[in-house]
Amino acid sequence: MPSMLSACIVLYHCGDEVVEALESLRRADQEVAVYLCDNSPEEIMAERLAWAYPGITVLPQRGNIGFGRANNAVLPYLRSKYHLIMNPDITFEPGLLTRMIRYMEVHPNIAVLTPRVLNTDGSEQYLPKKQVAVHYLLSGLFEEAGGIFRRWRNEYTLADLDVRRPMPVEFATGCFMLIRTSVFQELKGFDPRFFLYQEDSDLSRRILYHHLGSIVYHPDMTVTHRWSRENTRTFKGRLRQMRSVFKYFMKWGISW
């Protein structure tokens, strides 16, 4: 049956943290058709969750097919008006989803609504960003050096702005985005060429490039993200990020 809201969480060695995400969805004052795309079939977590949360749909994969491909696996099943893409390490208050849907109902030009994302200590992660550019990527590598790198970083992450009202942005983070299902379907989801990293940058850019609607950041709607930041902690993660950046520039052109 058609529903107002669907949601997809990708499972990959996520441990018990996904339980908190599912509890947030269960407590929400909005009925949600929940899909779990399991990228770690060698584990029994998905089976445990299906038993603990009757009504969720598990989509087992042959292995780790990547974040974008895993989220795309839900496309044939979607009958909703809005679709939530969220990480297993996200939590939020019960009334958030209804507030976000109501806002998008009043503003039909919005394709994606992205919230303020907080760390577990309440500090801000500054995830809404401008489009990817070389000097912005350099700012992430050398931010601790200060000076122009810190200025570039603040500009890229909008940290230099005092955002108190909803505003259009160029990037919506894949850790939590509410998208119109029709837009997600029209784009055929994420570009499967991006295994991990930059798939959300690319999706955001395609939405704006094809004039499918605006991407709006709403600072009064918040979620908490227990962020591991693999890309800054491991060589493997940083290498994956560099590969994705290369693919992004090959697709869209290099922008300084």
N, C-alpha and C positions, 0 to 999 in steps of 0.2 A: 504494500500500500504506500502511496506517496506520503512523505512526511515533510515537515518544515525544515528539519535539521538532521544532517548526517555528520559523522565524524570518523576520521581514520587515524589510527596510531600504528606506527611501524615498530615492530619488536625486533631487537637485535641485542642479545645478551644484556638486556636492560635490568634484570634482577627484579626485586620487589618494588622498585620505585614506581613501576607502572600501576601498581595497585592504588597509589594515591591519585594518579591521573584519572583512573576509572572511577574512583570514589567522587572526584570532582564532577565527573559527568553524571554519575548516579544521583548526586545531590542536587544537580541543576534543576531549576524550576522550568525546564524546557525538555520535552521528550526528544531523545536523541537516538537515531539509528547508528549504533557503534560497530565499526569494523576494525579488526586487528589483523594487520598484514604481517605474517610471521616470517622474518628473514633468518631465523635460527631454528630450523625444524629439528635439529639434533637435541634440542632442549624440550622439556615438557611444560614450560611456562604457559604456552597458549592453551593447552588442554586444561591446565589448572584454572586459568582465568575463565574459560568457557563454562566450566563447572560452577565456579563461584559467582559468575555474572550471567545468568540465563538470559538469552535474547541477543547477546552480542554475536557477531558473525566473524569467524576466524577464516582468514584466507592464507593457507600455508603455501610457502614458496619452496623451490627446490634448494635454495641456499640464500646467501646474502646477495640479492640482486640490486642493492643500492636503494637510497632513500627515494629518489624520484620514481623509479620503476615500481617500487613497492606501493607508493601512494597511487600510482596509475592503475594498479590492479583492481582498485575499487570502482573504477569508472563504469563498467558494465552493470553494476548493481545500484547505482545512484538513482533515486526517484525524489530527491529532496529539492527544496528551493535554495537552501544554503548548505555549504559543506565546510566543515571545520577540519583543518590540518593541524595536528598538534603532536609534540614530542611526548614520550612517556615520562619525562621529568618535569611536567608542567602541572601546576595546581591553580585553582581559582575559586572565587566565591560563587555560591549557588545562583545568584541573580545575574551574573555577568552575561550569559549567553542570550537571555531574553532582552537585556538592555542593548546588546549589539545588534540583534535582529531587528528590534524596534527602530534603531537608528538607521539601519539600512533600508527598512521599509519606508521611512520618511524621506530618504535620500536615494532614489532609484538609480542615480548616476554613479553610485559607488560600486565598484567591482569587488574590491577587497577592503576589509576593515582590519587594521592591525592595532593591538593595544600597547600600552606601556608595559615593558617587561622588567621585572625586578629580580634581584638576587634574593636568596633566602634571608639575608640580613637587612633587606629593605632598600639597599642601594640600587641604582638604576643601571641597566645593561646597555642602554643607548643603541638599540638594534635597528630602529628605522634609519635608513641611510640614503645617501645620494647614489646615483649610478656608479658602477665600478670604474675606476680610472687608475692609471699607474701610480700617480703621486699619492693617491689615497691608500693604495696597498703598501707603498713604502712607509707611509705614516704609521701603519699598524706594526711594521717590523721595527721601526726606530723611534717609536713614541716616547720611550723612556729617555731618549737623548734631549727631549724638550725642543724648544725653539720652533722652527718652521714645521717640524714633524708633528709636534703637539697641536699646532694650529691647524694643520691639514687634517689631523685625526678628529679634532673637534668639529671641523667643518663637515667632514664626511659623515659623522654619526649624529649631526645636529646638536651636539652637546653645547655648542656656543649659542644656542637659541633658548630663550625662555618660553617654552611651548606650554600654553595654558588652555588653548582651545584646539579643537580638531583642525588638522591641516593636511593638505595633500602632500604626499611624499613619493619618491621614485622607487622605493624598495620596501617590501613586506617580508618579514622574517618567516622562514618555513617552520620555525619552532611553534608558532601559533598564528594562524591566519584564518579569518572567516571570509570565504569567497562565495560568490554566487555560483551555484552548481552549473548553471547554463554556461557561464564563462569558462569554468574548469573543463567542461565537456567540449566546448567549442575549440579550446586550445589543445584538446587531447591530453590534458594534464601536463606534467613536467616533461621537459626534453630528456629522453632516456639516455642521451649521450653523457649527461652529468651523473656520475655514480654517486658522488657526495660532494657537497659544497658548490655554490654558485647556481644550483638549480632554482633556488628561490629568486636570486637576482635575475636570472633569465626569464622566469615566469612573469615577474613584475614588469620587466622590460617589454615582453610580448604583449601584455595587457595594454600598456600605454601605446606601443607601436601600432597595434591594431585598433586603437580607439574603442576598447571594450568597456571603458569606464575608468574612474579614478581610483587611486589607492590612497586611503585616508588613515592617518594616525590619530588615535583618540587618547589623549593623556589621562582622561578620567576613567578609563577602563583598563584594569591592570590584571596581570597574571604573574605568578612566581615561577621562575625557571631555575632548576638546580643544574647549572651549566658546567659541564666537564671540560669544554674547550680543548678537545683532542688535538685540534690543528696547531695549538701553541705549545703542546706538551710533549708530543712525540714526533720523531722524524717521519714515520709513516703517515701520520695525519697531515703534517706540513707538506709532504710530497703530494698527497692526494689533493690538497688545496691548490698547490701550484699547477697540477695537471688540469684541474677544473678552470682555473683562471686562464690558462693557455687556450682551452677550448672556448671559453667565453669570448676572448679577444679574437680568436679565429672566426667566430660566428658574427660578432658585432663590430669588429674593427678595433684597433688599439686606440685608446683615448688617454692622452696624458693627464 
